[in-house]
Structures are given as structure tokens and as C-alpha cells.
Amino acid sequence: MNKQQNSELSAFLPMLQKGIWVFGILSWIFGLTDRSIALLSDGYLSAIDIVQLFTASFFFLSWLFLSPFLDLNSQRQPKGEGIQ
């Protein structure tokens, strides 16, 4: 690979990662909406339906914390500590 192909690939991968993450959010919202409608449509709440809804909600929140927009790996130094 030459330099131009490498730079194109390094520009494409973050866009792909963000696209997959946004698609995942839309999928989780659809799934939660579907589960909520199914839970409320039959007129009574069962324990299994509630557990399924809470499980899906937990996974949706976990997916949100996998955001490629958050830079959790950056090491920030407190003020004055980097000055010697």
C-alpha cells in the first residue's frame, strides 16, 4: 500500500465505525419499541416480558457507551502537572 491508499483507509475506517454505531442505535430503538408494543398489546404484564424489556434496555445503554465519538483513551494531565 502506498501513502495515499493508507490515508484513504485511515479516513474511511472511522466513518464506517460511526455508521455502524448509528445503525445499531436505530436497531435498538426499533427493538425496544417493538418489545414495548408487544408488552402493552395483550393487556397484562408478565414477568418474562418485563425481564426482556429490561434486558434490551440494558444492552441499548451498553451500546450507547460504545460510542466512537467519545475519546476515553485520552490521557489528560491536571493543570500545572505537565510543566517542569
N, CA, C and O atoms as CSV, one atom per row, in Angstrom:
chain,resi,resn,atom,element,x,y,z
A,1,MET,N,N,0.831,-1.184,0.000
A,1,MET,CA,C,0.000,0.000,0.000
A,1,MET,C,C,0.873,1.244,0.000
A,1,MET,O,O,1.886,1.318,0.696
A,2,ASN,N,N,0.467,2.192,-0.775
A,2,ASN,CA,C,1.223,3.436,-0.747
A,2,ASN,C,C,0.588,4.394,0.260
A,2,ASN,O,O,-0.406,4.070,0.910
A,3,LYS,N,N,1.184,5.574,0.371
A,3,LYS,CA,C,0.745,6.538,1.385
A,3,LYS,C,C,-0.683,7.019,1.167
A,3,LYS,O,O,-1.434,7.197,2.126
A,4,GLN,N,N,-1.062,7.232,-0.096
A,4,GLN,CA,C,-2.395,7.750,-0.390
A,4,GLN,C,C,-3.464,6.725,-0.023
A,4,GLN,O,O,-4.487,7.084,0.560
A,5,GLN,N,N,-3.242,5.461,-0.354
A,5,GLN,CA,C,-4.198,4.423,-0.004
A,5,GLN,C,C,-4.308,4.269,1.504
A,5,GLN,O,O,-5.394,4.050,2.040
A,6,ASN,N,N,-3.189,4.384,2.173
A,6,ASN,CA,C,-3.182,4.276,3.626
A,6,ASN,C,C,-3.966,5.415,4.267
A,6,ASN,O,O,-4.708,5.195,5.225
A,7,SER,N,N,-3.808,6.638,3.744
A,7,SER,CA,C,-4.530,7.776,4.301
A,7,SER,C,C,-6.028,7.681,3.995
A,7,SER,O,O,-6.854,8.073,4.819
A,8,GLU,N,N,-6.382,7.159,2.807
A,8,GLU,CA,C,-7.792,6.967,2.473
A,8,GLU,C,C,-8.424,5.935,3.391
A,8,GLU,O,O,-9.559,6.105,3.837
A,9,LEU,N,N,-7.695,4.871,3.672
A,9,LEU,CA,C,-8.199,3.831,4.560
A,9,LEU,C,C,-8.347,4.358,5.983
A,9,LEU,O,O,-9.327,4.046,6.659
A,10,SER,N,N,-7.392,5.148,6.439
A,10,SER,CA,C,-7.468,5.691,7.786
A,10,SER,C,C,-8.573,6.735,7.914
A,10,SER,O,O,-9.045,6.989,9.023
A,11,ALA,N,N,-8.996,7.346,6.807
A,11,ALA,CA,C,-10.118,8.279,6.835
A,11,ALA,C,C,-11.452,7.537,6.739
A,11,ALA,O,O,-12.459,8.004,7.272
A,12,PHE,N,N,-11.465,6.382,6.060
A,12,PHE,CA,C,-12.692,5.624,5.857
A,12,PHE,C,C,-13.112,4.840,7.099
A,12,PHE,O,O,-14.302,4.765,7.404
A,13,LEU,N,N,-12.168,4.263,7.810
A,13,LEU,CA,C,-12.495,3.403,8.948
A,13,LEU,C,C,-13.261,4.108,10.063
A,13,LEU,O,O,-14.215,3.524,10.578
A,14,PRO,N,N,-12.903,5.331,10.467
A,14,PRO,CA,C,-13.726,6.000,11.487
A,14,PRO,C,C,-15.147,6.303,11.003
A,14,PRO,O,O,-16.095,6.251,11.787
A,15,MET,N,N,-15.291,6.619,9.716
A,15,MET,CA,C,-16.632,6.855,9.178
A,15,MET,C,C,-17.458,5.568,9.199
A,15,MET,O,O,-18.649,5.603,9.509
A,16,LEU,N,N,-16.842,4.447,8.874
A,16,LEU,CA,C,-17.524,3.160,8.912
A,16,LEU,C,C,-17.925,2.807,10.346
A,16,LEU,O,O,-19.035,2.334,10.590
A,17,GLN,N,N,-17.024,3.038,11.276
A,17,GLN,CA,C,-17.296,2.746,12.680
A,17,GLN,C,C,-18.471,3.579,13.188
A,17,GLN,O,O,-19.348,3.051,13.872
A,18,LYS,N,N,-18.500,4.851,12.868
A,18,LYS,CA,C,-19.596,5.712,13.299
A,18,LYS,C,C,-20.904,5.321,12.625
A,18,LYS,O,O,-21.963,5.381,13.251
A,19,GLY,N,N,-20.846,4.923,11.361
A,19,GLY,CA,C,-22.038,4.483,10.651
A,19,GLY,C,C,-22.637,3.224,11.261
A,19,GLY,O,O,-23.854,3.123,11.415
A,20,ILE,N,N,-21.792,2.273,11.606
A,20,ILE,CA,C,-22.263,1.046,12.254
A,20,ILE,C,C,-22.871,1.371,13.611
A,20,ILE,O,O,-23.891,0.795,13.987
A,21,TRP,N,N,-22.257,2.285,14.344
A,21,TRP,CA,C,-22.778,2.657,15.664
A,21,TRP,C,C,-24.147,3.317,15.552
A,21,TRP,O,O,-25.042,3.010,16.338
A,22,VAL,N,N,-24.324,4.212,14.596
A,22,VAL,CA,C,-25.616,4.883,14.408
A,22,VAL,C,C,-26.669,3.872,13.951
A,22,VAL,O,O,-27.811,3.926,14.408
A,23,PHE,N,N,-26.304,2.955,13.059
A,23,PHE,CA,C,-27.232,1.907,12.634
A,23,PHE,C,C,-27.642,1.038,13.821
A,23,PHE,O,O,-28.796,0.620,13.920
A,24,GLY,N,N,-26.703,0.770,14.712
A,24,GLY,CA,C,-27.015,-0.002,15.913
A,24,GLY,C,C,-27.998,0.721,16.817
A,24,GLY,O,O,-28.884,0.094,17.396
A,25,ILE,N,N,-27.852,2.025,16.942
A,25,ILE,CA,C,-28.790,2.807,17.756
A,25,ILE,C,C,-30.196,2.710,17.172
A,25,ILE,O,O,-31.163,2.491,17.901
A,26,LEU,N,N,-30.306,2.873,15.858
A,26,LEU,CA,C,-31.617,2.775,15.219
A,26,LEU,C,C,-32.218,1.378,15.407
A,26,LEU,O,O,-33.422,1.242,15.622
A,27,SER,N,N,-31.387,0.356,15.327
A,27,SER,CA,C,-31.865,-1.012,15.513
A,27,SER,C,C,-32.341,-1.244,16.939
A,27,SER,O,O,-33.378,-1.873,17.150
A,28,TRP,N,N,-31.600,-0.745,17.918
A,28,TRP,CA,C,-32.003,-0.914,19.308
A,28,TRP,C,C,-33.286,-0.153,19.615
A,28,TRP,O,O,-34.136,-0.646,20.356
A,29,ILE,N,N,-33.433,1.046,19.051
A,29,ILE,CA,C,-34.664,1.811,19.269
A,29,ILE,C,C,-35.853,1.056,18.664
A,29,ILE,O,O,-36.917,0.978,19.278
A,30,PHE,N,N,-35.671,0.505,17.467
A,30,PHE,CA,C,-36.740,-0.285,16.853
A,30,PHE,C,C,-37.074,-1.497,17.732
A,30,PHE,O,O,-38.248,-1.787,17.961
A,31,GLY,N,N,-36.060,-2.200,18.221
A,31,GLY,CA,C,-36.285,-3.373,19.063
A,31,GLY,C,C,-36.995,-3.030,20.363
A,31,GLY,O,O,-37.909,-3.740,20.782
A,32,LEU,N,N,-36.579,-1.949,20.996
A,32,LEU,CA,C,-37.235,-1.542,22.243
A,32,LEU,C,C,-38.680,-1.119,21.997
A,32,LEU,O,O,-39.560,-1.415,22.805
A,33,THR,N,N,-38.924,-0.433,20.891
A,33,THR,CA,C,-40.290,-0.042,20.558
A,33,THR,C,C,-41.151,-1.269,20.289
A,33,THR,O,O,-42.292,-1.342,20.746
A,34,ASP,N,N,-40.616,-2.217,19.560
A,34,ASP,CA,C,-41.336,-3.453,19.271
A,34,ASP,C,C,-41.661,-4.214,20.546
A,34,ASP,O,O,-42.786,-4.683,20.722
A,35,ARG,N,N,-40.682,-4.341,21.438
A,35,ARG,CA,C,-40.913,-5.043,22.704
A,35,ARG,C,C,-41.944,-4.313,23.555
A,35,ARG,O,O,-42.780,-4.947,24.198
A,36,SER,N,N,-41.890,-2.993,23.563
A,36,SER,CA,C,-42.837,-2.206,24.360
A,36,SER,C,C,-44.259,-2.370,23.843
A,36,SER,O,O,-45.198,-2.528,24.623
A,37,ILE,N,N,-44.410,-2.330,22.527
A,37,ILE,CA,C,-45.743,-2.520,21.942
A,37,ILE,C,C,-46.250,-3.931,22.227
A,37,ILE,O,O,-47.419,-4.112,22.566
A,38,ALA,N,N,-45.381,-4.925,22.092
A,38,ALA,CA,C,-45.785,-6.307,22.376
A,38,ALA,C,C,-46.144,-6.481,23.848
A,38,ALA,O,O,-47.061,-7.233,24.177
A,39,LEU,N,N,-45.443,-5.804,24.715
A,39,LEU,CA,C,-45.703,-5.907,26.151
A,39,LEU,C,C,-47.052,-5.306,26.509
A,39,LEU,O,O,-47.767,-5.840,27.358
A,40,LEU,N,N,-47.404,-4.201,25.870
A,40,LEU,CA,C,-48.639,-3.498,26.210
A,40,LEU,C,C,-49.846,-3.948,25.392
A,40,LEU,O,O,-50.975,-3.614,25.751
A,41,SER,N,N,-49.650,-4.688,24.312
A,41,SER,CA,C,-50.757,-5.007,23.416
A,41,SER,C,C,-51.705,-6.070,23.955
A,41,SER,O,O,-52.891,-6.048,23.626
A,42,ASP,N,N,-51.216,-7.004,24.774
A,42,ASP,CA,C,-52.088,-8.085,25.218
A,42,ASP,C,C,-52.867,-7.764,26.493
A,42,ASP,O,O,-53.710,-8.556,26.914
A,43,GLY,N,N,-52.601,-6.640,27.099
A,43,GLY,CA,C,-53.419,-6.198,28.215
A,43,GLY,C,C,-52.934,-6.583,29.595
A,43,GLY,O,O,-53.468,-6.087,30.587
A,44,TYR,N,N,-51.945,-7.448,29.694
A,44,TYR,CA,C,-51.401,-7.767,31.020
A,44,TYR,C,C,-49.890,-7.871,30.939
A,44,TYR,O,O,-49.325,-8.163,29.885
A,45,LEU,N,N,-49.249,-7.627,32.069
A,45,LEU,CA,C,-47.788,-7.651,32.138
A,45,LEU,C,C,-47.332,-8.970,32.745
A,45,LEU,O,O,-47.755,-9.332,33.844
A,46,SER,N,N,-46.486,-9.675,32.045
A,46,SER,CA,C,-45.904,-10.893,32.607
A,46,SER,C,C,-44.461,-10.602,33.010
A,46,SER,O,O,-43.836,-9.662,32.519
A,47,ALA,N,N,-43.964,-11.412,33.894
A,47,ALA,CA,C,-42.600,-11.224,34.384
A,47,ALA,C,C,-41.584,-11.424,33.251
A,47,ALA,O,O,-40.565,-10.735,33.204
A,48,ILE,N,N,-41.857,-12.351,32.355
A,48,ILE,CA,C,-40.923,-12.616,31.250
A,48,ILE,C,C,-40.837,-11.406,30.319
A,48,ILE,O,O,-39.753,-11.040,29.866
A,49,ASP,N,N,-41.988,-10.789,30.036
A,49,ASP,CA,C,-41.975,-9.598,29.178
A,49,ASP,C,C,-41.188,-8.458,29.802
A,49,ASP,O,O,-40.433,-7.771,29.114
A,50,ILE,N,N,-41.361,-8.257,31.092
A,50,ILE,CA,C,-40.647,-7.182,31.786
A,50,ILE,C,C,-39.142,-7.450,31.796
A,50,ILE,O,O,-38.343,-6.535,31.594
A,51,VAL,N,N,-38.761,-8.704,32.032
A,51,VAL,CA,C,-37.335,-9.061,32.028
A,51,VAL,C,C,-36.745,-8.837,30.639
A,51,VAL,O,O,-35.627,-8.337,30.516
A,52,GLN,N,N,-37.485,-9.204,29.591
A,52,GLN,CA,C,-36.997,-8.985,28.228
A,52,GLN,C,C,-36.812,-7.503,27.940
A,52,GLN,O,O,-35.827,-7.107,27.315
A,53,LEU,N,N,-37.748,-6.689,28.390
A,53,LEU,CA,C,-37.642,-5.248,28.156
A,53,LEU,C,C,-36.458,-4.648,28.917
A,53,LEU,O,O,-35.726,-3.825,28.367
A,54,PHE,N,N,-36.266,-5.049,30.167
A,54,PHE,CA,C,-35.127,-4.540,30.936
A,54,PHE,C,C,-33.797,-5.022,30.357
A,54,PHE,O,O,-32.811,-4.284,30.364
A,55,THR,N,N,-33.768,-6.252,29.859
A,55,THR,CA,C,-32.540,-6.766,29.242
A,55,THR,C,C,-32.206,-5.989,27.974
A,55,THR,O,O,-31.055,-5.609,27.760
A,56,ALA,N,N,-33.206,-5.755,27.137
A,56,ALA,CA,C,-32.980,-4.986,25.912
A,56,ALA,C,C,-32.554,-3.557,26.241
A,56,ALA,O,O,-31.700,-2.989,25.560
A,57,SER,N,N,-33.147,-2.976,27.284
A,57,SER,CA,C,-32.758,-1.617,27.690
A,57,SER,C,C,-31.316,-1.577,28.179
A,57,SER,O,O,-30.580,-0.635,27.885
A,58,PHE,N,N,-30.920,-2.597,28.923
A,58,PHE,CA,C,-29.539,-2.673,29.406
A,58,PHE,C,C,-28.548,-2.751,28.235
A,58,PHE,O,O,-27.529,-2.060,28.228
A,59,PHE,N,N,-28.859,-3.599,27.248
A,59,PHE,CA,C,-27.970,-3.718,26.096
A,59,PHE,C,C,-27.942,-2.439,25.268
A,59,PHE,O,O,-26.905,-2.088,24.705
A,60,PHE,N,N,-29.074,-1.738,25.188
A,60,PHE,CA,C,-29.108,-0.466,24.468
A,60,PHE,C,C,-28.212,0.561,25.165
A,60,PHE,O,O,-27.449,1.266,24.505
A,61,LEU,N,N,-28.302,0.647,26.476
A,61,LEU,CA,C,-27.437,1.577,27.214
A,61,LEU,C,C,-25.972,1.195,27.073
A,61,LEU,O,O,-25.107,2.065,26.977
A,62,SER,N,N,-25.693,-0.097,27.060
A,62,SER,CA,C,-24.317,-0.550,26.854
A,62,SER,C,C,-23.815,-0.146,25.475
A,62,SER,O,O,-22.659,0.248,25.315
A,63,TRP,N,N,-24.692,-0.248,24.479
A,63,TRP,CA,C,-24.329,0.154,23.118
A,63,TRP,C,C,-24.018,1.646,23.058
A,63,TRP,O,O,-23.106,2.061,22.343
A,64,LEU,N,N,-24.770,2.451,23.802
A,64,LEU,CA,C,-24.517,3.891,23.814
A,64,LEU,C,C,-23.135,4.217,24.374
A,64,LEU,O,O,-22.490,5.162,23.920
A,65,PHE,N,N,-22.673,3.436,25.361
A,65,PHE,CA,C,-21.352,3.680,25.941
A,65,PHE,C,C,-20.222,3.238,25.022
A,65,PHE,O,O,-19.061,3.548,25.290
A,66,LEU,N,N,-20.532,2.524,23.949
A,66,LEU,CA,C,-19.518,2.134,22.970
A,66,LEU,C,C,-19.341,3.186,21.880
A,66,LEU,O,O,-18.789,2.896,20.818
A,67,SER,N,N,-19.799,4.380,22.133
A,67,SER,CA,C,-19.789,5.460,21.151
A,67,SER,C,C,-18.383,5.732,20.621
A,67,SER,O,O,-17.446,5.906,21.400
A,68,PRO,N,N,-18.236,5.768,19.290
A,68,PRO,CA,C,-16.933,6.135,18.728
A,68,PRO,C,C,-16.666,7.634,18.841
A,68,PRO,O,O,-15.558,8.086,18.551
A,69,PHE,N,N,-17.669,8.411,19.258
A,69,PHE,CA,C,-17.497,9.855,19.400
A,69,PHE,C,C,-16.823,10.218,20.716
A,69,PHE,O,O,-16.245,11.297,20.840
A,70,LEU,N,N,-16.893,9.322,21.702
A,70,LEU,CA,C,-16.255,9.574,22.994
A,70,LEU,C,C,-14.815,9.112,22.935
A,70,LEU,O,O,-14.535,7.996,22.498
A,71,ASP,N,N,-13.900,9.962,23.370
A,71,ASP,CA,C,-12.485,9.600,23.394
A,71,ASP,C,C,-12.095,9.353,24.842
A,71,ASP,O,O,-11.627,10.253,25.538
A,72,LEU,N,N,-12.295,8.122,25.280
A,72,LEU,CA,C,-11.995,7.791,26.667
A,72,LEU,C,C,-10.527,7.437,26.875
A,72,LEU,O,O,-10.077,7.328,28.016
A,73,ASN,N,N,-9.778,7.258,25.799
A,73,ASN,CA,C,-8.381,6.840,25.915
A,73,ASN,C,C,-7.417,8.014,26.052
A,73,ASN,O,O,-6.221,7.818,26.263
A,74,SER,N,N,-7.934,9.224,25.933
A,74,SER,CA,C,-7.024,10.368,26.019
A,74,SER,C,C,-6.602,10.571,27.464
A,74,SER,O,O,-7.429,10.565,28.376
A,75,GLN,N,N,-5.336,10.746,27.650
A,75,GLN,CA,C,-4.776,10.955,28.987
A,75,GLN,C,C,-4.590,12.442,29.196
A,75,GLN,O,O,-3.671,13.048,28.645
A,76,ARG,N,N,-5.460,13.021,29.987
A,76,ARG,CA,C,-5.346,14.462,30.262
A,76,ARG,C,C,-4.605,14.669,31.564
A,76,ARG,O,O,-4.870,14.015,32.573
A,77,GLN,N,N,-3.672,15.594,31.510
A,77,GLN,CA,C,-2.902,15.895,32.715
A,77,GLN,C,C,-3.566,17.053,33.451
A,77,GLN,O,O,-4.042,17.997,32.820
A,78,PRO,N,N,-3.602,16.988,34.774
A,78,PRO,CA,C,-4.130,18.120,35.515
A,78,PRO,C,C,-3.290,19.363,35.274
A,78,PRO,O,O,-2.115,19.266,34.921
A,79,LYS,N,N,-3.885,20.519,35.461
A,79,LYS,CA,C,-3.164,21.776,35.218
A,79,LYS,C,C,-1.934,21.878,36.105
A,79,LYS,O,O,-1.970,21.594,37.302
A,80,GLY,N,N,-0.860,22.287,35.481
A,80,GLY,CA,C,0.373,22.527,36.222
A,80,GLY,C,C,1.242,21.301,36.379
A,80,GLY,O,O,2.414,21.430,36.733
A,81,GLU,N,N,0.700,20.081,36.123
A,81,GLU,CA,C,1.480,18.895,36.338
A,81,GLU,C,C,2.440,18.638,35.173
A,81,GLU,O,O,3.491,18.027,35.366
A,82,GLY,N,N,2.088,19.103,33.959
A,82,GLY,CA,C,2.948,18.887,32.808
A,82,GLY,C,C,4.094,19.886,32.719
A,82,GLY,O,O,5.012,19.699,31.920
A,83,ILE,N,N,4.058,20.931,33.515
A,83,ILE,CA,C,5.093,21.967,33.492
A,83,ILE,C,C,6.207,21.560,34.442
A,83,ILE,O,O,5.953,21.210,35.594
A,84,GLN,N,N,7.438,21.606,33.957
A,84,GLN,CA,C,8.567,21.221,34.814
A,84,GLN,C,C,9.518,22.359,34.985
A,84,GLN,O,O,10.529,22.221,35.674
